[in-house]
């Protein structure tokens, strides 16, 4: 009887985890945030788009929502999504609030990682094509796991959105979350997905891209080892690599990016409330 109770409890716990994994992420309509927009219908739309890019849609408590990634360059003010239904196309307006991100100055010992050579620039251009293709992947799926687990335990060393300066030179804002951890620490997939790209990149070092469906892509950089292969499917919690310090780094850490409709967004919105 005791064994049956334990088994039943395990099933209930697994069911709750499964249900919670498909809950909507925290909405925060700011540059680099997520707009969670009620589509005011219990019927799934044919498609939703924002700035001509397909947007993830999810069902919650019988209603359909658009989960829109807002690029860091998004201007505050009124914006619109386009909703395609069998009856036609309509627009829904929403507001984006302003957000001021902090500034970070870093010193990089390897000068080429700040001012690449001509040969480096050619390599970077080739790699940028692969990165762009990965982030623009949109795989239609009936549902998407939206509540992530933390991919690695560690200190949040550099938050998302920082306005960065390398050796005193301005660079693009920080498009992910850095988690400092000892070299060799296992990195877990935050949700189920498919490996759509891997490789050793000039700035990112050893990198893995995961496709979770409907334009939700995660990227993991600076790995010491990659433990998955392109084209394979991974489960939530499966080890995909190990923390390292490859690419442009000042120490061992994981750079974790989350992308929605090809917009890099704050990863914390997909994690449990205690991390936000």
PyMOL commands that set and color helices and strands:
alter all, ss='L'
color gray80, all
select helices_A, chain A and resi 2-21+111-113+118-135+267-270+273-275
alter helices_A, ss='H'
color red, helices_A
select strands_A, chain A and resi 34-38+47-50+53-54+56-60+63-69+77-85+88-96+103-106+155-158+163-166+169-170+177-180+186-188+193-201+205-211+216-226+233-234+239-243+253-260+263-265
alter strands_A, ss='S'
color yellow, strands_A
deselect
rebuild
show_as cartoon
